[in-house]
């Protein structure tokens, strides 16, 4: 995330030549894609935990479901 912030900051400064801006844009796009993928995975994990918690609440403790 820090690298992405640095890229944006350097691009906004306006001092880099066009070829460098294109390279930085490409790198930024890759970093953004990676960040989105990580966020999606984190959201899936949170959803799984929430579903497990909901199941635990729905099943009273001490009951044997095999009877």
mmCIF file of the N, C-alpha and C atoms, coordinates in Angstrom:
data_MODEL
# 
_entry.id   MODEL 
# 
loop_
_atom_site.group_PDB 
_atom_site.id 
_atom_site.type_symbol 
_atom_site.label_atom_id 
_atom_site.label_alt_id 
_atom_site.label_comp_id 
_atom_site.label_asym_id 
_atom_site.label_entity_id 
_atom_site.label_seq_id 
_atom_site.pdbx_PDB_ins_code 
_atom_site.Cartn_x 
_atom_site.Cartn_y 
_atom_site.Cartn_z 
_atom_site.occupancy 
_atom_site.B_iso_or_equiv 
_atom_site.pdbx_formal_charge 
_atom_site.auth_seq_id 
_atom_site.auth_comp_id 
_atom_site.auth_asym_id 
_atom_site.auth_atom_id 
_atom_site.pdbx_PDB_model_num 
ATOM 1   N N  . UNK A 1 1  ? 0.824   -1.187  0.000   1.00 0.00 ? 1  UNK A N  1 
ATOM 2   C CA . UNK A 1 1  ? 0.000   0.000   0.000   1.00 0.00 ? 1  UNK A CA 1 
ATOM 3   C C  . UNK A 1 1  ? 0.876   1.261   0.000   1.00 0.00 ? 1  UNK A C  1 
ATOM 4   N N  . UNK A 1 2  ? 1.962   1.200   0.744   1.00 0.00 ? 2  UNK A N  1 
ATOM 5   C CA . UNK A 1 2  ? 2.864   2.357   0.783   1.00 0.00 ? 2  UNK A CA 1 
ATOM 6   C C  . UNK A 1 2  ? 3.445   2.631   -0.601  1.00 0.00 ? 2  UNK A C  1 
ATOM 7   N N  . UNK A 1 3  ? 3.793   1.547   -1.289  1.00 0.00 ? 3  UNK A N  1 
ATOM 8   C CA . UNK A 1 3  ? 4.369   1.708   -2.629  1.00 0.00 ? 3  UNK A CA 1 
ATOM 9   C C  . UNK A 1 3  ? 3.356   2.357   -3.566  1.00 0.00 ? 3  UNK A C  1 
ATOM 10  N N  . UNK A 1 4  ? 2.115   1.951   -3.465  1.00 0.00 ? 4  UNK A N  1 
ATOM 11  C CA . UNK A 1 4  ? 1.069   2.523   -4.306  1.00 0.00 ? 4  UNK A CA 1 
ATOM 12  C C  . UNK A 1 4  ? 0.914   4.017   -4.009  1.00 0.00 ? 4  UNK A C  1 
ATOM 13  N N  . UNK A 1 5  ? 0.937   4.373   -2.743  1.00 0.00 ? 5  UNK A N  1 
ATOM 14  C CA . UNK A 1 5  ? 0.862   5.788   -2.361  1.00 0.00 ? 5  UNK A CA 1 
ATOM 15  C C  . UNK A 1 5  ? 2.040   6.579   -2.931  1.00 0.00 ? 5  UNK A C  1 
ATOM 16  N N  . UNK A 1 6  ? 3.224   5.988   -2.869  1.00 0.00 ? 6  UNK A N  1 
ATOM 17  C CA . UNK A 1 6  ? 4.416   6.655   -3.405  1.00 0.00 ? 6  UNK A CA 1 
ATOM 18  C C  . UNK A 1 6  ? 4.305   6.864   -4.913  1.00 0.00 ? 6  UNK A C  1 
ATOM 19  N N  . UNK A 1 7  ? 3.786   5.852   -5.601  1.00 0.00 ? 7  UNK A N  1 
ATOM 20  C CA . UNK A 1 7  ? 3.620   5.966   -7.052  1.00 0.00 ? 7  UNK A CA 1 
ATOM 21  C C  . UNK A 1 7  ? 2.657   7.097   -7.402  1.00 0.00 ? 7  UNK A C  1 
ATOM 22  N N  . UNK A 1 8  ? 1.537   7.137   -6.713  1.00 0.00 ? 8  UNK A N  1 
ATOM 23  C CA . UNK A 1 8  ? 0.546   8.187   -6.976  1.00 0.00 ? 8  UNK A CA 1 
ATOM 24  C C  . UNK A 1 8  ? 1.150   9.563   -6.706  1.00 0.00 ? 8  UNK A C  1 
ATOM 25  N N  . UNK A 1 9  ? 1.840   9.673   -5.594  1.00 0.00 ? 9  UNK A N  1 
ATOM 26  C CA . UNK A 1 9  ? 2.461   10.946  -5.226  1.00 0.00 ? 9  UNK A CA 1 
ATOM 27  C C  . UNK A 1 9  ? 3.466   11.396  -6.278  1.00 0.00 ? 9  UNK A C  1 
ATOM 28  N N  . UNK A 1 10 ? 4.291   10.467  -6.746  1.00 0.00 ? 10 UNK A N  1 
ATOM 29  C CA . UNK A 1 10 ? 5.307   10.832  -7.735  1.00 0.00 ? 10 UNK A CA 1 
ATOM 30  C C  . UNK A 1 10 ? 4.675   11.182  -9.081  1.00 0.00 ? 10 UNK A C  1 
ATOM 31  N N  . UNK A 1 11 ? 3.570   10.527  -9.409  1.00 0.00 ? 11 UNK A N  1 
ATOM 32  C CA . UNK A 1 11 ? 2.890   10.836  -10.669 1.00 0.00 ? 11 UNK A CA 1 
ATOM 33  C C  . UNK A 1 11 ? 2.212   12.206  -10.597 1.00 0.00 ? 11 UNK A C  1 
ATOM 34  N N  . UNK A 1 12 ? 1.690   12.539  -9.430  1.00 0.00 ? 12 UNK A N  1 
ATOM 35  C CA . UNK A 1 12 ? 1.010   13.823  -9.267  1.00 0.00 ? 12 UNK A CA 1 
ATOM 36  C C  . UNK A 1 12 ? 1.977   15.000  -9.229  1.00 0.00 ? 12 UNK A C  1 
ATOM 37  N N  . UNK A 1 13 ? 3.240   14.732  -8.950  1.00 0.00 ? 13 UNK A N  1 
ATOM 38  C CA . UNK A 1 13 ? 4.221   15.821  -8.876  1.00 0.00 ? 13 UNK A CA 1 
ATOM 39  C C  . UNK A 1 13 ? 4.448   16.462  -10.243 1.00 0.00 ? 13 UNK A C  1 
ATOM 40  N N  . UNK A 1 14 ? 4.258   15.684  -11.297 1.00 0.00 ? 14 UNK A N  1 
ATOM 41  C CA . UNK A 1 14 ? 4.390   16.217  -12.649 1.00 0.00 ? 14 UNK A CA 1 
ATOM 42  C C  . UNK A 1 14 ? 5.812   16.376  -13.136 1.00 0.00 ? 14 UNK A C  1 
ATOM 43  N N  . UNK A 1 15 ? 6.773   15.877  -12.403 1.00 0.00 ? 15 UNK A N  1 
ATOM 44  C CA . UNK A 1 15 ? 8.167   16.072  -12.795 1.00 0.00 ? 15 UNK A CA 1 
ATOM 45  C C  . UNK A 1 15 ? 8.743   14.909  -13.601 1.00 0.00 ? 15 UNK A C  1 
ATOM 46  N N  . UNK A 1 16 ? 8.037   13.793  -13.681 1.00 0.00 ? 16 UNK A N  1 
ATOM 47  C CA . UNK A 1 16 ? 8.559   12.613  -14.374 1.00 0.00 ? 16 UNK A CA 1 
ATOM 48  C C  . UNK A 1 16 ? 8.213   12.675  -15.864 1.00 0.00 ? 16 UNK A C  1 
ATOM 49  N N  . UNK A 1 17 ? 9.107   12.154  -16.708 1.00 0.00 ? 17 UNK A N  1 
ATOM 50  C CA . UNK A 1 17 ? 8.800   12.083  -18.138 1.00 0.00 ? 17 UNK A CA 1 
ATOM 51  C C  . UNK A 1 17 ? 7.669   11.083  -18.403 1.00 0.00 ? 17 UNK A C  1 
ATOM 52  N N  . UNK A 1 18 ? 7.054   11.224  -19.556 1.00 0.00 ? 18 UNK A N  1 
ATOM 53  C CA . UNK A 1 18 ? 5.898   10.407  -19.910 1.00 0.00 ? 18 UNK A CA 1 
ATOM 54  C C  . UNK A 1 18 ? 6.197   8.913   -19.829 1.00 0.00 ? 18 UNK A C  1 
ATOM 55  N N  . UNK A 1 19 ? 7.356   8.485   -20.287 1.00 0.00 ? 19 UNK A N  1 
ATOM 56  C CA . UNK A 1 19 ? 7.689   7.053   -20.265 1.00 0.00 ? 19 UNK A CA 1 
ATOM 57  C C  . UNK A 1 19 ? 7.707   6.513   -18.833 1.00 0.00 ? 19 UNK A C  1 
ATOM 58  N N  . UNK A 1 20 ? 8.225   7.311   -17.903 1.00 0.00 ? 20 UNK A N  1 
ATOM 59  C CA . UNK A 1 20 ? 8.230   6.893   -16.495 1.00 0.00 ? 20 UNK A CA 1 
ATOM 60  C C  . UNK A 1 20 ? 6.822   6.875   -15.922 1.00 0.00 ? 20 UNK A C  1 
ATOM 61  N N  . UNK A 1 21 ? 6.013   7.836   -16.328 1.00 0.00 ? 21 UNK A N  1 
ATOM 62  C CA . UNK A 1 21 ? 4.628   7.868   -15.862 1.00 0.00 ? 21 UNK A CA 1 
ATOM 63  C C  . UNK A 1 21 ? 3.875   6.614   -16.297 1.00 0.00 ? 21 UNK A C  1 
ATOM 64  N N  . UNK A 1 22 ? 4.102   6.189   -17.525 1.00 0.00 ? 22 UNK A N  1 
ATOM 65  C CA . UNK A 1 22 ? 3.447   4.978   -18.026 1.00 0.00 ? 22 UNK A CA 1 
ATOM 66  C C  . UNK A 1 22 ? 3.913   3.768   -17.232 1.00 0.00 ? 22 UNK A C  1 
ATOM 67  N N  . UNK A 1 23 ? 5.206   3.676   -16.973 1.00 0.00 ? 23 UNK A N  1 
ATOM 68  C CA . UNK A 1 23 ? 5.740   2.564   -16.177 1.00 0.00 ? 23 UNK A CA 1 
ATOM 69  C C  . UNK A 1 23 ? 5.150   2.565   -14.767 1.00 0.00 ? 23 UNK A C  1 
ATOM 70  N N  . UNK A 1 24 ? 5.070   3.731   -14.167 1.00 0.00 ? 24 UNK A N  1 
ATOM 71  C CA . UNK A 1 24 ? 4.514   3.842   -12.816 1.00 0.00 ? 24 UNK A CA 1 
ATOM 72  C C  . UNK A 1 24 ? 3.027   3.496   -12.804 1.00 0.00 ? 24 UNK A C  1 
ATOM 73  N N  . UNK A 1 25 ? 2.331   3.914   -13.858 1.00 0.00 ? 25 UNK A N  1 
ATOM 74  C CA . UNK A 1 25 ? 0.907   3.589   -13.958 1.00 0.00 ? 25 UNK A CA 1 
ATOM 75  C C  . UNK A 1 25 ? 0.710   2.073   -14.030 1.00 0.00 ? 25 UNK A C  1 
ATOM 76  N N  . UNK A 1 26 ? 1.519   1.410   -14.850 1.00 0.00 ? 26 UNK A N  1 
ATOM 77  C CA . UNK A 1 26 ? 1.425   -0.051  -14.975 1.00 0.00 ? 26 UNK A CA 1 
ATOM 78  C C  . UNK A 1 26 ? 1.713   -0.732  -13.640 1.00 0.00 ? 26 UNK A C  1 
ATOM 79  N N  . UNK A 1 27 ? 2.756   -0.285  -12.960 1.00 0.00 ? 27 UNK A N  1 
ATOM 80  C CA . UNK A 1 27 ? 3.088   -0.859  -11.655 1.00 0.00 ? 27 UNK A CA 1 
ATOM 81  C C  . UNK A 1 27 ? 1.952   -0.618  -10.662 1.00 0.00 ? 27 UNK A C  1 
ATOM 82  N N  . UNK A 1 28 ? 1.411   0.583   -10.679 1.00 0.00 ? 28 UNK A N  1 
ATOM 83  C CA . UNK A 1 28 ? 0.300   0.911   -9.792  1.00 0.00 ? 28 UNK A CA 1 
ATOM 84  C C  . UNK A 1 28 ? -0.922  0.057   -10.065 1.00 0.00 ? 28 UNK A C  1 
ATOM 85  N N  . UNK A 1 29 ? -1.212  -0.189  -11.338 1.00 0.00 ? 29 UNK A N  1 
ATOM 86  C CA . UNK A 1 29 ? -2.360  -1.021  -11.698 1.00 0.00 ? 29 UNK A CA 1 
ATOM 87  C C  . UNK A 1 29 ? -2.182  -2.444  -11.174 1.00 0.00 ? 29 UNK A C  1 
ATOM 88  N N  . UNK A 1 30 ? -0.964  -2.966  -11.261 1.00 0.00 ? 30 UNK A N  1 
ATOM 89  C CA . UNK A 1 30 ? -0.687  -4.311  -10.739 1.00 0.00 ? 30 UNK A CA 1 
ATOM 90  C C  . UNK A 1 30 ? -0.838  -4.348  -9.218  1.00 0.00 ? 30 UNK A C  1 
ATOM 91  N N  . UNK A 1 31 ? -0.317  -3.332  -8.556  1.00 0.00 ? 31 UNK A N  1 
ATOM 92  C CA . UNK A 1 31 ? -0.433  -3.267  -7.097  1.00 0.00 ? 31 UNK A CA 1 
ATOM 93  C C  . UNK A 1 31 ? -1.891  -3.150  -6.666  1.00 0.00 ? 31 UNK A C  1 
ATOM 94  N N  . UNK A 1 32 ? -2.659  -2.355  -7.384  1.00 0.00 ? 32 UNK A N  1 
ATOM 95  C CA . UNK A 1 32 ? -4.072  -2.189  -7.068  1.00 0.00 ? 32 UNK A CA 1 
ATOM 96  C C  . UNK A 1 32 ? -4.820  -3.510  -7.232  1.00 0.00 ? 32 UNK A C  1 
ATOM 97  N N  . UNK A 1 33 ? -4.498  -4.235  -8.287  1.00 0.00 ? 33 UNK A N  1 
ATOM 98  C CA . UNK A 1 33 ? -5.122  -5.538  -8.519  1.00 0.00 ? 33 UNK A CA 1 
ATOM 99  C C  . UNK A 1 33 ? -4.807  -6.490  -7.367  1.00 0.00 ? 33 UNK A C  1 
ATOM 100 N N  . UNK A 1 34 ? -3.556  -6.481  -6.919  1.00 0.00 ? 34 UNK A N  1 
ATOM 101 C CA . UNK A 1 34 ? -3.149  -7.331  -5.801  1.00 0.00 ? 34 UNK A CA 1 
ATOM 102 C C  . UNK A 1 34 ? -3.876  -6.934  -4.517  1.00 0.00 ? 34 UNK A C  1 
ATOM 103 N N  . UNK A 1 35 ? -3.990  -5.642  -4.275  1.00 0.00 ? 35 UNK A N  1 
ATOM 104 C CA . UNK A 1 35 ? -4.700  -5.162  -3.074  1.00 0.00 ? 35 UNK A CA 1 
ATOM 105 C C  . UNK A 1 35 ? -6.157  -5.598  -3.094  1.00 0.00 ? 35 UNK A C  1 
ATOM 106 N N  . UNK A 1 36 ? -6.786  -5.481  -4.243  1.00 0.00 ? 36 UNK A N  1 
ATOM 107 C CA . UNK A 1 36 ? -8.193  -5.884  -4.356  1.00 0.00 ? 36 UNK A CA 1 
ATOM 108 C C  . UNK A 1 36 ? -8.363  -7.384  -4.121  1.00 0.00 ? 36 UNK A C  1 
ATOM 109 N N  . UNK A 1 37 ? -7.413  -8.167  -4.633  1.00 0.00 ? 37 UNK A N  1 
ATOM 110 C CA . UNK A 1 37 ? -7.474  -9.615  -4.443  1.00 0.00 ? 37 UNK A CA 1 
ATOM 111 C C  . UNK A 1 37 ? -7.326  -9.963  -2.964  1.00 0.00 ? 37 UNK A C  1 
ATOM 112 N N  . UNK A 1 38 ? -6.393  -9.311  -2.289  1.00 0.00 ? 38 UNK A N  1 
ATOM 113 C CA . UNK A 1 38 ? -6.194  -9.554  -0.856  1.00 0.00 ? 38 UNK A CA 1 
ATOM 114 C C  . UNK A 1 38 ? -7.426  -9.151  -0.053  1.00 0.00 ? 38 UNK A C  1 
ATOM 115 N N  . UNK A 1 39 ? -8.029  -8.041  -0.428  1.00 0.00 ? 39 UNK A N  1 
ATOM 116 C CA . UNK A 1 39 ? -9.237  -7.581  0.248   1.00 0.00 ? 39 UNK A CA 1 
ATOM 117 C C  . UNK A 1 39 ? -10.379 -8.575  0.050   1.00 0.00 ? 39 UNK A C  1 
ATOM 118 N N  . UNK A 1 40 ? -10.508 -9.082  -1.159  1.00 0.00 ? 40 UNK A N  1 
ATOM 119 C CA . UNK A 1 40 ? -11.547 -10.075 -1.449  1.00 0.00 ? 40 UNK A CA 1 
ATOM 120 C C  . UNK A 1 40 ? -11.350 -11.339 -0.610  1.00 0.00 ? 40 UNK A C  1 
ATOM 121 N N  . UNK A 1 41 ? -10.113 -11.803 -0.496  1.00 0.00 ? 41 UNK A N  1 
ATOM 122 C CA . UNK A 1 41 ? -9.821  -12.986 0.312   1.00 0.00 ? 41 UNK A CA 1 
ATOM 123 C C  . UNK A 1 41 ? -10.120 -12.733 1.786   1.00 0.00 ? 41 UNK A C  1 
ATOM 124 N N  . UNK A 1 42 ? -9.781  -11.551 2.258   1.00 0.00 ? 42 UNK A N  1 
ATOM 125 C CA . UNK A 1 42 ? -10.066 -11.207 3.654   1.00 0.00 ? 42 UNK A CA 1 
ATOM 126 C C  . UNK A 1 42 ? -11.573 -11.174 3.898   1.00 0.00 ? 42 UNK A C  1 
ATOM 127 N N  . UNK A 1 43 ? -12.326 -10.626 2.961   1.00 0.00 ? 43 UNK A N  1 
ATOM 128 C CA . UNK A 1 43 ? -13.784 -10.578 3.099   1.00 0.00 ? 43 UNK A CA 1 
ATOM 129 C C  . UNK A 1 43 ? -14.380 -11.985 3.127   1.00 0.00 ? 43 UNK A C  1 
ATOM 130 N N  . UNK A 1 44 ? -13.841 -12.888 2.306   1.00 0.00 ? 44 UNK A N  1 
ATOM 131 C CA . UNK A 1 44 ? -14.318 -14.275 2.303   1.00 0.00 ? 44 UNK A CA 1 
ATOM 132 C C  . UNK A 1 44 ? -14.037 -14.953 3.639   1.00 0.00 ? 44 UNK A C  1 
ATOM 133 N N  . UNK A 1 45 ? -12.857 -14.718 4.199   1.00 0.00 ? 45 UNK A N  1 
ATOM 134 C CA . UNK A 1 45 ? -12.519 -15.303 5.496   1.00 0.00 ? 45 UNK A CA 1 
ATOM 135 C C  . UNK A 1 45 ? -13.443 -14.783 6.587   1.00 0.00 ? 45 UNK A C  1 
ATOM 136 N N  . UNK A 1 46 ? -13.718 -13.490 6.552   1.00 0.00 ? 46 UNK A N  1 
ATOM 137 C CA . UNK A 1 46 ? -14.626 -12.902 7.541   1.00 0.00 ? 46 UNK A CA 1 
ATOM 138 C C  . UNK A 1 46 ? -16.008 -13.519 7.415   1.00 0.00 ? 46 UNK A C  1 
ATOM 139 N N  . UNK A 1 47 ? -16.471 -13.692 6.196   1.00 0.00 ? 47 UNK A N  1 
ATOM 140 C CA . UNK A 1 47 ? -17.788 -14.292 5.965   1.00 0.00 ? 47 UNK A CA 1 
ATOM 141 C C  . UNK A 1 47 ? -17.832 -15.724 6.507   1.00 0.00 ? 47 UNK A C  1 
ATOM 142 N N  . UNK A 1 48 ? -16.755 -16.488 6.286   1.00 0.00 ? 48 UNK A N  1 
ATOM 143 C CA . UNK A 1 48 ? -16.690 -17.863 6.791   1.00 0.00 ? 48 UNK A CA 1 
ATOM 144 C C  . UNK A 1 48 ? -16.768 -17.884 8.316   1.00 0.00 ? 48 UNK A C  1 
ATOM 145 N N  . UNK A 1 49 ? -16.034 -16.992 8.956   1.00 0.00 ? 49 UNK A N  1 
ATOM 146 C CA . UNK A 1 49 ? -16.043 -16.926 10.422  1.00 0.00 ? 49 UNK A CA 1 
ATOM 147 C C  . UNK A 1 49 ? -17.434 -16.557 10.920  1.00 0.00 ? 49 UNK A C  1 
ATOM 148 N N  . UNK A 1 50 ? -18.065 -15.605 10.273  1.00 0.00 ? 50 UNK A N  1 
ATOM 149 C CA . UNK A 1 50 ? -19.414 -15.194 10.674  1.00 0.00 ? 50 UNK A CA 1 
ATOM 150 C C  . UNK A 1 50 ? -20.404 -16.346 10.525  1.00 0.00 ? 50 UNK A C  1 
ATOM 151 N N  . UNK A 1 51 ? -20.282 -17.113 9.447   1.00 0.00 ? 51 UNK A N  1 
ATOM 152 C CA . UNK A 1 51 ? -21.177 -18.254 9.235   1.00 0.00 ? 51 UNK A CA 1 
ATOM 153 C C  . UNK A 1 51 ? -20.955 -19.328 10.294  1.00 0.00 ? 51 UNK A C  1 
ATOM 154 N N  . UNK A 1 52 ? -19.688 -19.582 10.648  1.00 0.00 ? 52 UNK A N  1 
ATOM 155 C CA . UNK A 1 52 ? -19.388 -20.564 11.695  1.00 0.00 ? 52 UNK A CA 1 
ATOM 156 C C  . UNK A 1 52 ? -19.945 -20.101 13.033  1.00 0.00 ? 52 UNK A C  1 
ATOM 157 N N  . UNK A 1 53 ? -19.793 -18.811 13.316  1.00 0.00 ? 53 UNK A N  1 
ATOM 158 C CA . UNK A 1 53 ? -20.338 -18.263 14.561  1.00 0.00 ? 53 UNK A CA 1 
ATOM 159 C C  . UNK A 1 53 ? -21.852 -18.413 14.599  1.00 0.00 ? 53 UNK A C  1 
ATOM 160 N N  . UNK A 1 54 ? -22.504 -18.164 13.487  1.00 0.00 ? 54 UNK A N  1 
ATOM 161 C CA . UNK A 1 54 ? -23.959 -18.280 13.422  1.00 0.00 ? 54 UNK A CA 1 
ATOM 162 C C  . UNK A 1 54 ? -24.390 -19.727 13.649  1.00 0.00 ? 54 UNK A C  1 
ATOM 163 N N  . UNK A 1 55 ? -23.633 -20.681 13.124  1.00 0.00 ? 55 UNK A N  1 
ATOM 164 C CA . UNK A 1 55 ? -23.948 -22.098 13.327  1.00 0.00 ? 55 UNK A CA 1 
ATOM 165 C C  . UNK A 1 55 ? -23.778 -22.475 14.790  1.00 0.00 ? 55 UNK A C  1 
ATOM 166 N N  . UNK A 1 56 ? -22.729 -21.967 15.417  1.00 0.00 ? 56 UNK A N  1 
ATOM 167 C CA . UNK A 1 56 ? -22.483 -22.290 16.823  1.00 0.00 ? 56 UNK A CA 1 
ATOM 168 C C  . UNK A 1 56 ? -23.597 -21.738 17.700  1.00 0.00 ? 56 UNK A C  1 
ATOM 169 N N  . UNK A 1 57 ? -24.090 -20.576 17.374  1.00 0.00 ? 57 UNK A N  1 
ATOM 170 C CA . UNK A 1 57 ? -25.176 -19.975 18.145  1.00 0.00 ? 57 UNK A CA 1 
ATOM 171 C C  . UNK A 1 57 ? -26.466 -20.755 17.939  1.00 0.00 ? 57 UNK A C  1 
ATOM 172 N N  . UNK A 1 58 ? -26.695 -21.236 16.726  1.00 0.00 ? 58 UNK A N  1 
ATOM 173 C CA . UNK A 1 58 ? -27.926 -21.952 16.397  1.00 0.00 ? 58 UNK A CA 1 
ATOM 174 C C  . UNK A 1 58 ? -27.969 -23.338 17.031  1.00 0.00 ? 58 UNK A C  1 
ATOM 175 N N  . UNK A 1 59 ? -26.810 -23.931 17.316  1.00 0.00 ? 59 UNK A N  1 
ATOM 176 C CA . UNK A 1 59 ? -26.751 -25.266 17.905  1.00 0.00 ? 59 UNK A CA 1 
ATOM 177 C C  . UNK A 1 59 ? -26.485 -25.141 19.402  1.00 0.00 ? 59 UNK A C  1 
ATOM 178 N N  . UNK A 1 60 ? -27.476 -25.435 20.251  1.00 0.00 ? 60 UNK A N  1 
ATOM 179 C CA . UNK A 1 60 ? -27.267 -25.351 21.699  1.00 0.00 ? 60 UNK A CA 1 
ATOM 180 C C  . UNK A 1 60 ? -26.149 -26.287 22.150  1.00 0.00 ? 60 UNK A C  1 
ATOM 181 N N  . UNK A 1 61 ? -25.373 -25.839 23.107  1.00 0.00 ? 61 UNK A N  1 
ATOM 182 C CA . UNK A 1 61 ? -24.270 -26.651 23.614  1.00 0.00 ? 61 UNK A CA 1 
ATOM 183 C C  . UNK A 1 61 ? -24.808 -27.797 24.453  1.00 0.00 ? 61 UNK A C  1 
ATOM 184 N N  . UNK A 1 62 ? -24.100 -28.904 24.420  1.00 0.00 ? 62 UNK A N  1 
ATOM 185 C CA . UNK A 1 62 ? -24.458 -30.044 25.244  1.00 0.00 ? 62 UNK A CA 1 
ATOM 186 C C  . UNK A 1 62 ? -25.432 -31.002 24.589  1.00 0.00 ? 62 UNK A C  1 
ATOM 187 N N  . UNK A 1 63 ? -25.950 -30.656 23.432  1.00 0.00 ? 63 UNK A N  1 
ATOM 188 C CA . UNK A 1 63 ? -26.863 -31.567 22.746  1.00 0.00 ? 63 UNK A CA 1 
ATOM 189 C C  . UNK A 1 63 ? -26.069 -32.440 21.797  1.00 0.00 ? 63 UNK A C  1 
ATOM 190 N N  . UNK A 1 64 ? -26.370 -33.724 21.825  1.00 0.00 ? 64 UNK A N  1 
ATOM 191 C CA . UNK A 1 64 ? -25.720 -34.669 20.931  1.00 0.00 ? 64 UNK A CA 1 
ATOM 192 C C  . UNK A 1 64 ? -26.647 -34.890 19.751  1.00 0.00 ? 64 UNK A C  1 
ATOM 193 N N  . UNK A 1 65 ? -26.198 -34.545 18.564  1.00 0.00 ? 65 UNK A N  1 
ATOM 194 C CA . UNK A 1 65 ? -27.040 -34.666 17.374  1.00 0.00 ? 65 UNK A CA 1 
ATOM 195 C C  . UNK A 1 65 ? -27.098 -36.092 16.850  1.00 0.00 ? 65 UNK A C  1 
ATOM 196 N N  . UNK A 1 66 ? -26.325 -37.019 17.437  1.00 0.00 ? 66 UNK A N  1 
ATOM 197 C CA . UNK A 1 66 ? -26.314 -38.407 16.982  1.00 0.00 ? 66 UNK A CA 1 
ATOM 198 C C  . UNK A 1 66 ? -27.395 -39.246 17.637  1.00 0.00 ? 66 UNK A C  1 
ATOM 199 N N  . UNK A 1 67 ? -28.133 -38.735 18.598  1.00 0.00 ? 67 UNK A N  1 
ATOM 200 C CA . UNK A 1 67 ? -29.147 -39.522 19.307  1.00 0.00 ? 67 UNK A CA 1 
ATOM 201 C C  . UNK A 1 67 ? -30.400 -39.654 18.512  1.00 0.00 ? 67 UNK A C  1 
# 
